[in-house]
Amino acid sequence: MNVRERSREVCKSLRRYVMGRIASGQLRPGDKLPTERELVEIFGGGRSTVRRALESLEREGLIGREVGRGTFVKEAPSGASPAKLSPIGSLSAPLVDDLAHISRIASPTDVMELRLVLEPAVVEQAVSRASQAEIDTMYDCLRQAKQSQTLEDFEHWDDMLHRSFAAASRNPLVVAVYAMISSVRLEAQWGELKRRTLTDEMKQKHFDEHVRIVDAVRDRNAQVARAEMHQHLDHIRRNMFGLT
């Protein structure tokens, strides 16, 4: 895939992400979107590519950008139903409504069950698809996590690293699912579990595991990346829930 084709794919993925979350109710009028830098980390590409995608959404009236404040969701254009906005427009209205509440009703246990099934396969896919820029983003997340002074900062860069694996898979559905996982991680129940269980020793252990996963992606070793991811998630599960 050349640079121009990659740029088009990034724009399409970002549009699907924003429009899908608006359609499902996860993003409502007045909600703030991630920053341009965070969107680059999620979807890859360059900041100019992300900016072009946001400008397109702004011209359509879906979002508004305010200097110094950020990018916010606007009211849906007149006549635009959720089905028309949604990249999965065949979903029935009740199901779309249900999706809006998943992040609110899912428990930390639900999240870990999904992550154990999903993420080893995602990182395996990322091994064959990640660009050098995407791998550089993964290492930048590692550096930021290493420099974190608070649990909240560490958790943020932990989340951004896992999102970068999703972005490198080049699958917009995976990106959307992981955005939903991230929203659960912002809930109070998850944060309280982390505060109780994530000691400095465990933070270092998780960081070292992250390094091995990213190194495996860099080395294009799918088998090691998958195994390391599964082991990492299993360690998180055991630590958070006291499982053996």
N, C-alpha and C positions, 0 to 999 in steps of 0.2 A: 504494500500500500504506500503510494507516494504522499508527499506532504499535503498536497491539495485534497486528495481523497480522504486522508486522515482528518483534515480540518472539517470536511463536510460531515464525516461520521461523528465527530465530537459535537458539532452543532445539532445534528439530529438527536443524539443521545440526550443532550442537555434539554432540548425542547420537549422530548418525551417525558423526561424526569419532571420538569416543571408543570407541564400540562396534565400529566397523569396525577400528580399530587393535588393540583387544583381540582381536577375532576372528582377525585376520591374524597375530597374534603380535608386532606391532611394539611393543605395550605389554604388558608381562608383570607378574604380581603383584610389587608392591614398586616398580615404576617410578613416577616422579614426573610428574604432568601439568604443563603450563604454568601460570603464575600466572593469577589472575583478570584482571589487567591485560593480560597477553599474550593471553588468550582473547578479551577485548574487542577488542583490536587485530586479531586474526585474523578474528573472526566479526562484528564490529560490535555494534550494540545497546548497552545499558548494562551496568554491572557487576551491577545487580540482576537483569537477565535472565540473565546468565551464572551468577549464584549460584543462581537457581531451577533451571536445567538441571543444575547440579552436585548440588543437593539431591535432585533426582529420581533421578539416578544413584546417589547415596549410599543413598537409601531402598531401591533395588533391590539393594544389596549389591555393586555393581560397583566403587565407589571408596570411599575413606575419607579424611576430612580431619582433619589434626592441627594444632592451633593453634600457630603459630610455625614450623611445618615445611613445610606445604603439603598438596597433594592427591595421593594415591597409589592405584594400581590394587590392588584386592583380588582374591582368588580368585574365579573365576566362580561364580555361584550353582549349587547342586546341580541337575543335569539340564539345564543350559544349554549346549548344544553350540555350537561356533563358528558353524555355519550359522544357529542361532537368533539369535545375537548380531549377525551380520553384516548390514549393509544390502544386501549382495549375496549373500544366502544361497544362491543357486543355484550358486555356485562349488563345484567339487569340492574335496575335502579336499587332494589333492596341490597344487592351484593355490593354495589358501589358504596352505599351508605354504611354497610358493615365494615368495609375496608377502612373507612375514616376512623373507626373506633378501635382497630386492632392494637395500635400502639398504646392505647389507654388501658386495655384489658389484659394484654399479654404480660405474663409474669417473668421474672428473671430465669426461672426454670424453663419456660417455654422458649426463651431466647437461646439458652445454651443447647437445648435439644435441636433447634433449627440450625444453629451455627455448626454443631458437630456433624450434621448431615451435609450442609451446604459448603462450608468454607474450605475443607480439604480439596473438594472438586474444583472450586473456584480458583484457588491458588495454583492448582495443577494446570488449569487452562491459562492462567496468567503467565506461566512459564513460557509457553509457546507464542504468546501474543504481545507481551509487554514490550514497549519501545524502550530505548535507552533513556529517553526523557522520563518515562513513567517509573523506571527503576531508580533514576536519580531522585524522583519525588519520594519514593519509598525510603531511601537513605536520608532524605531531608527530614521526613517524619521521625526517623530514629534519632537524628541529632536533636530535634526539638524536644522529643520525649526525654532524652538524656539530660537536657538542660532544664527540665521542668522543676519548678520550686514547690508546686502544690499538687495535691491529688487531682484536682480538677484539670489542671494543665496536662498532667500525665495521661489522664483518661481521654482528654481531647485528642492528643496526638496518637494515642493507642487507637482511638476510633478512626482518625484520619488515615492511619496506616492500613487498617483493614478495609477502609473504603478505597484506598489506592489499589488494593488487590482486586476489588470488585471492578473498578474502572478499567484495569488492565485486562480483565476477561473479555472486554469489548461487548458485553451482553447487557443491553439496557434494562432487561428484567432483573438481572442480578443487582445492578446498581440501584434500582428501585426498591428491591427487597432489603438491601443493606441499609438504605436510607430509613426504612421502617424499623429495622433493628436498632439503628442509631437513636431513633426517637424514643425507643423503650429504654435505652441506656441513659437518657436524660431524666427518666422518671425517678421519683424520690426513693422508691424501694430498691432500685439498682444501686443508687448512690450510697444508701445506708449500708447495704451489703459490702460494697467496696471499702467504705470507711472502716468497717469492722474487720475486714479480712486482708486488705492489701497493705501489708507491712513493707518497710523499706527492703527487707530481704526478698519478699515476694516480687516487689517491683523490679528488682535487679534480675531475678530469675525470669520474669516475663520479658524484660528487655533483651536478655541474652537469647531467649527463644525467638524473639522477633528478628534479631540479627541473623540467626541461622536460617530462618525462613527467607529473608530477603537475599541472603547470600545464595541460597539454592535457586531463587528466581534468577538472579544475576548469572549463575552458572548454567542455567537452562536444565536443571536437574529436577524433572517433574516428580520423580519417585520420592526424592528426599524432601522436596517442598511439601508434598502431600502428607508424608509421615510426620514431619516437624509441625505442621499446622494441626494435625489431629492430636499430637501429644501436647501441644501448647494449650489447645482448647480443653483437653481433658484435665490438665493441671488447673486451669481456671475453674472448671466445674468442681473439682475436688476441693479446692481452696475455698470457694464461695459457699458451697453447700455441705462441706464436711463429708463428702462421699469417699468410699474406698473402692 
